[in-house]
Amino acid sequence: MKQKTFRYLSYQENLAERLLDYRKDSYIVVENNQIKSILMSQYYHFPILAERPIIFSLEELFSYLFVSSHAILKDVKRIFFLYRCLSKEMKNAWQIQSYFDFVDIANEFFMLYEEIQGKEAELETMISAWQKEKYNFFKELKERLEKKQDKYLLKEFAWTKERYSPQNLHHFSKIVFFDIPSFPNRCKTLLPLLQEDFDLEFVLQVPREDFEEEKLMLRQVSPKLWEGDFFCYEVGSEWEEALYLLAEKEKKDFFVYSSSPHEKHFSNLFPQSFIDSSRNSFNKTKLYQFIELQLNLLREKEVGQKDTLPLETLLSAVQKRVCREYYGFWEEDFILLRKLLKEEYRLISMKLLQNTNYIEIIGEHPSFCQKVSIFLEDLFAIETWKTGKDIYDYFEQHIEIQKWKEEEYPDVLDVFYEVLSRLYATQGNEDFPSYEKYFEGNLGRNLYQLLYRSLDSIYLKSAQSFSEEKMEIRDWHSVMYEKKRKRRLFS
């Protein structure tokens, strides 16, 4: 067995700086991708020519160490595969009619078996009566899944002793678990395997007496005596809190931290004074807003009205910034749509635009008709999708995808295509048959909904630059890695 050591850091030490202690043959592992992103954002503070440490999340580490001849399914692929294991009786019992009805149930299934792997018999003796129905459902689902795992393996079941293969990390002599206060059960059972081939070091920013080394978990959290002023503030609304922070900023500079900075909307109230706390989310991109707009329009279509939209819905949509910029709608176009509404016309389609009554009202405006026709054609093309290739072709040929490049988000299209490829790359073979097996209603609309959900809240690199005068509400995790020393407020 190799060595296993523990290193304890004081709360005054900066964790990002401690990374520089591990630059040669050590493999740095952090708890999740969020912490990884925060730490990697500190690289610009390091000396330019210094060797940078290699950082991975726990999941990435085990993906390297445990290999299989099976294709490992992740993300929505594993939910699709699990959905195929449901019997008709199981669907009826749990009222599962489509993929979207099953997503939450599938995630609960993955969480359960990720936690109890190898301890099913022990769990069955502890289950309460009210839990039995759901557990029996999960147990049957797992049995049906195991019968189908001849070519594919869900990532939750890939990390086993039989698949352990340390060769992928042979050029490292040490694995450093960096500030991980608690390990999932499945990780704890696999760590002895790692110790056969690697020195293990656990770096923790807690007092020695607070951590249980045998169980790899916090024993307690000792209170730290606060040196200096400590005060609380209480507010009743975002307006009050924003005004309070601005007033305090006039007195003394500080950083503000929150457990949920993305829920703070101070930048909407005072855009000149606050940085948008959710600016790194894919949701902020014009491409995401365009997809969201199209989905909402398809939902608002009247039943039975093929390739037709309510006029008021169209007017509301084309006035939005993403439509104005992409299709070139302007005030003169809005005036023409209002004329039709004034004459009590309520629907619009490419065919109706050629109707004599419509032409009499709006006159000869070929540019307007062309823009509306292209807009409607793009929208209703979505409802014709049947396969993953249709979606690729739509964004490559139908939509001018390059228009959605943004200087503020240099990686927006890279991330978009990465998600798209993960969702649709293997669809169509015998194990992943036609999408019609998974969804109810219009197939194209369901596929677009799936893409939209998969893009939600994805982290993007942001190239936006901000004045030092603007205030940012930071994630509370980042307080441990700050290089600058300022007064701190916790919101």
N, C-alpha and C positions, 0 to 999 in steps of 0.2 A: 504493500500500500504506500502511496505517496503521502506527502505531508498535508495536513489540514490546519490552517492557522486563522486566527481572528485578529483584526486590527480595528481598534476603536478610536474614533475621532471626536474631538470636542465640538460643541455647537458653534464655537467661534471660527472653526476652520472652514475654508471655502472648498467645497467638494470638487468643483471644476479644476481648481489648481492641483488637487491631489491626483488627477488623471495623469499629470506629467511624471508621476512616479512610476508609471507602467507603460513604457513606450517601446519596449523591445520584443520580448517573447511572451507577453501576457495578453490574454484574451479577456476583454472587459465585458461583463454581462450586467445589464440593468433590468429593472423590473418589467418595463413595457416600452412601447414605441414612443409614448409621450415623453418619458424621462430621457430616452435616447435623443429625441429631437432637441430638448432643452440643453442637454450636455453638448451636443454637436454644434449648437448655435454659439457656444463659447469658444469654438476653435479659432475664431478670428482674433482672440486675445493671445493665442499662443505665438511664440516666435515663428517667423515665416518659414525658416528652414528646419525647424524642429520636427522630429518624427512624431506623427500623430498616433495616438492609441486607437486600436480597432474596437469599436463598440457595437454590441448586439443586444437585442432583447432576449429574455428567457426563451421565448418561442423560437426565435431564430437559432439560438444555440442548439436546442434539441432537434430542430429540423436538420442541422448539419450532422449531428451525432447518431441519429437513428434513421437508417435507410431501409428501403424495401423495394422489391421488384414490382410491387403494385404501384399504380398511379395514386398519389396522395391527393385526396380531394379536400379543398379548403373553400371558405366563403360560401357563396350560394350553391356551388356545385355539390357540396355535401348535403345541403338541404334538398336539392333536386333528387339526389340518389336515395336519401332516406324516405322521401315522399313516395318513391317507386316501391318501397317495401310495405306500404300500407295496404291492408286488405280492404275490401268493400265494407265489411262489417266494422272494421276499426274506424273507417271514415264516417260511417253512419253514427256510430256510438259517440264520436267526438265532434260531430257536425262539421267535418272538414270537406269542403266542396272544391277548394282550389289551393294553389300554392300559398297564397297570401293568408289563408285561414290556418295554415300549418306552421308558419315561420316561428311564432312565439313558442309553440309546443316543441318544435325541433330544437330551439335554443335551450329550452329547459332540459331536454334529453341530453344534449351535449354537455351541459354544465354538470348534470348528475353523474354521468359516467366518467367525466374527466376527474371528478373528485373522488369517486369510490372505486376506481379501477382496481380489480383484484380483491375487493372487499365486499362483494355482493352478498355472500352468505352471511356475513356479520351484520350487514345492513338489514337484511330481511328479518332478523330477530328483534330489531329495534323499531320497525315501522308501526305507526299508529293505525288504528282501524280506518280513520278518515283519509289516510294516505295510500291505502292499499289499492284502490281502484286505479289511481294514476300510475302507481309503481308497476302494477301488473300490466298496464298498457305499455309502459316503457320496456318492461321485460320481454313482452311478446314482440315488440318492435325490434329490439336488439337481436332476438333469436332469428327473426326474418332477415335482418340485416346481415348476420353472419353467414347465412346461406348464399348471399349474393356477392360476398367479398372475394371473388376469385381473381378479379383483375384490378379492383379499386379498394382503397383503404381510406377511411375517414381520418383526418389528422388527429382526432381525439384518441384513436386506437392505434396510432403508429408508434408511440413511444413505449416500447417494451424491451426487456432485457435481450430477447432473441434478436432484435434488430439493431442492437448497439454496435456502432462501427466508428471507433475513434480515429481512423486513418485520415478522415477529412480535416482534422485539426492537428496533424502530426507535427507541424512546424511550430506549435505552441507548447511550452512546457508548463504553463500555469494558467488556470482559469480564475479570474477575479470576479466574485459576485459583489457588485458595487452598490452599497446602500439598499439592500433588499431586506426589509424588516420581517417579512413573513413569506414562506415558500408554499406553493400549492402542494397537496399531499403527493401527487404523482411525481413531482420534482424531488421530494425528499427521498422517495424510494429508489430513485435513479442515481442520486449523488454518490453512493458507495461505488457504483460502476465507474464513475468519472475518476474517483480517487485512485483507482487501480492504474490509471494512465497519466493523470495530471496532478500537479500540486494544486490544491484548492485554497483560495484565500477569500475570507468574508470581510469586507470593509463596511463598517457600520458607524453612523453618526449618532451614537447613543452611549450612555455610560455602560461600562462592563456589566454592572449588576442588573441592568435592565433587560439583558438578552439571555435567553435560554439556549446555550450552544448545542445541547444534545437534540433538542426539538426544533432548532432553527426558527425560533419565533420570539416575539417580544414577551418578556415576563411581566413587565410593568412599564409605565412611563413616569419617570421621576420628575417632579416639578423642578423647573429651573428658576432660581431666584433672579428676578429681573433687575438689572442694574440701570438706573436712570428713571425717567418719567414714564408712567404708564397711565393711559386714560382711555375711556370708552366714549363713543358718541352714539346717539340714538336719533334716527330720522324716520319720517313717516312715508316718504315717497322718494322716487328717483330724483325728482326736481330738488328736493331738500338736500339729498345726499350730494348731488353734483354741485350745488351752490356752496355747501359746507366745505367740500374739498377744494373748490376754487378759492374760497376765502382763506383757508389754511395755507394754501400754496403761496399766497401773497406774503405770509409770515416766514415760512421756512420750506426749503425743498425737501421732498420725500418721495418714496416709492409707495404705490398702493397695490395690495395683493387681495385676491378673492379666491374662494374655492370654486366659483363658477363665473369667471370673467365674461364668458360669452353671453351671460344673461344680463349683463350691465349694458344699458343703451345710452350712456352719457353722451356719446359722440353724436347721436341723433338730436339731442337737446342743445349741445354746444359743440358743433363740429370744428370750430376754430380752437377749442381748448382741450378736447379729448381725442385720443387715438381710438379708432374702432377696435374693440377687444376681440372681435371675431373675424378680423380681416384675413386671417390665414385659412379660413374655411372655404371649401369649394362652393358652398352656398352663396358666397359673395361674388362669384364670377358671373359675367354676362351670359356665358353658355348655360350655366345652371338655371339662371332666371328665365332664359328662353325656353328651355325644356319644361320648366314649371308652368310657364304661360301656356304652352301648347297643350300640356296635359289638362290644365284647368278648362281650356276651351273645349277639348274633346269630351270632358265630363258634362259640360253644360249644353251639349248638343241635344236638341229635342228628339225624343224617341221617334223613329220612323222617318226622320228627315235626313236622308243620305246626302252627303256633300253639301250640306246647307247649315248656315249658322244664323242665330238671331242677330239682327242688325245692331242692337244695343250692345250685345256681347262683343261684336267685332269692333265697334267704335271704342269701347273701353280698352280693348287689347291693343289696337294700333296707336293709341295715345301714350302707351308705355314706352319708356326710353329704349328698351331693347328692340322693339319693333320699329321705332322711328329711325334708329341708327342702322338696322339691318336692311329694312325694306325701303327706307327713304320716305316714310309718311310725314306729311307736314300739315299745317293749319288748313290749307286749301282743300286737302283730302277730307279732313274732319268736317268741313263745311258741307261738302257734298253728301256725306253720310247723314248729317243732321237734316238736310233737305229731304232725303228719303224718309226719315223718321217722322218729319213734320207732315208728310203726305200719308202717314199711317201705314207705310210699308214696314214689315216686321222681320223679313228674312232676306238673306243674301246668299248667292251661290254664283259660280262661274256662268251657269246657264242664264240665271236671272239678270246678270249684268248685260246680256245681249237682248233682253226683253224690251220691246218698244216703249212700254210705259216707264221703265227705269231710265231709258236713254232720254226720253222727253224731259224728265226731271233734272237729271245731272248734266245733260248736254253732251257735247263731244269732248271728252277728256280721256284720250287713249292712255295717257300716263297713269291716271288714277285707276282705270280698269285693269291695266297691266299689273300694277302693284297689288291690287286686291286679288287678282287671279293667281298670281305667284304665291301670295300668302295662303290662300285657300288650298292651292295645289300641294304646297309643302305640308300643310296641316293634315289633309285627308289622305295623303300618301302613307302616313303612319298606320292607318287602319288596314292597309293592304299587306303589312309585314307577315311573313310566315316562318322565316328562318333567321338565323344569326347573320347570314350573308346579306339579307335584305337590309338589316340595320347598318352594316358596314357600308353598303352601297348608298344608302340614304345620306350618310354623313360625308362620304367621299365624293359623290356625284350630284346628289340632289341639293344638299345644303352646302354652301360655301364655308366649310368648317374653318378655313384660315381666317375668316373675318372675326372669329371669336378668340384670336390671340390677344393677350393683354400684356402691356408692359409691366403692370403691377404684379401679374402672375405668370412668370416666364414658363412654368411647367404645366400650365393648365391643360394643353392638348396632350402632352405626354401622359399625364395622370388619367385623362379621359379615355385614351386608347388602351391604357393598361387595364382599366376596369372593364372596358368593352371586351377585350380579349379574354379576360378571366371568366366573364359571364357566358360567352357564346362560342369559345374555341372548339369544344368537342361535341357540341350539340348535333344530333342527327344520327348517331350510331345506335346500335341495338340497346345499349345501356342507358342512353339519353335520347329517347325517341322524340317525336314531334312535340313541340311546345303545347299543342292542343291537349295533351294528356295532363297538363298541370294547371290550366287556367280555365276560367269561365268567362263568357262574353267575348268581345272582340279581342283577337289574339294580339294584334299590333299594339293596341292600347295597353294591354297587360305587359307586354315586353318593354314598352316605354316606361311604364310604372316601375318595373323591376330595375331598369337602368337608373332611373331617378332616385330610387331608394338607395341604390348601391353607391351613388355619388354623394349622398347626404353626409355632411360634416367631415369629409376627407380633408386631411391637413395638406396645405400647399406652402411651398416656399414663397415668401412675399418679398418683392423687390421694392415695395413702397418705402419712400424716405420721408421722415417726419422731422419737424423742428423740435429741438430740445425743449421748447417752451410748452409743447403739448404733453398732457398727462396720459399715461397708459395704465389701465387696470390689468395687472399681471396675474398669471396663474400662481397660486400659493406654493406650488412645487418649486418654482424658479427662485424663491427666496434663498434656497440652500446653495444656489450656484452663481449668485450675483457677484460681479467683480467690484462694482462701485459700492461704496459704503454711504448710505443715506439713512435718514429717519424712515421708519416703516409704519404704514397704516394698513390694517387688515379690515377689508370691507365685507 
